[in-house]
Amino acid sequence: MKELPNPTFALSPLSLPRGLLHRPAVYFQGTSQPKAPQAERGALLVSWAKHQDEVRQVQRLRHDVFAKEMGARLNTPLAGHDIDLFDNYCEHLLVRDEATREVVGTYRLLTPAQAKRVGSTYSDLEFDLTRLRSLRERMVELGRSCVHPDYRHGGVIMALWGALAEFMVRNKLDTMIGCASIPMLHNGVISGDVAASIWQQLKTTHMAPIEHHVRPRLPLPVEQLDSSLVVEPPALIKGYLRLGAKILGAPAWDPDFNTADLPMMMRINDLPPRYRKHFLGK
């Protein structure tokens, strides 16, 4: 098993420098051998990918969810895996089923140091983030979140969010951004009406201050769509909003993933007290 440099690694011929963030070692009870930090939550184990084979497991899960389930058209160098150029620079958070050891949930994180090395965030490809430049030094990008269909009961996402919150506080980072996807497929028809309707609802209640607004590079043509549908946002977006997240602007259209993507931002200081106590213990 090839162990990857920690916390960043090269899955391609690129020679990447080490990142600036370090994780403390955690030890098995009764031994002196370190293991990757992880927290057990019932039957779920949360950890950071440390070996290349763990990242490949994550990429296979992403391919199953995005390509097989959602119909995304992925340009990937390895069949059956969702791989893009940002993977080489990201930290990969994963959740396993304790009994089967199967990876059932994942997020990837692009830290400020690694965003500088790769030259941008993934969100920069979809949005003009000029107004966020003052936040970048302490801003992490979250992306490629997905959960195995048999585990979509909330426990996996809560486990991931707990690890994310701990990571942010430990590394003195305070802002998370990302693209929250809304599927374009509705009642068997590919349409942007659902996304337009969700945008119409949320822009009146959950918009960030104007100084943090961003613009989509390929806007979803919301003015040409039916934005009057009575629909609820996807569960993940509703979860973000409960955590105090804000919408940064109108949705972008991602034709490869068959989604409309809402730019969102969460800040540690905006966590409601109940979630601050749950995730941070204070």
Summary of the structure (lengths in Angstrom):
residues: 282
radius of gyration: 18.6
end to end distance: 39.3
largest distance: 64.0
contacts: 866
relative contact order: 0.13
helix: 35%
strand: 26%
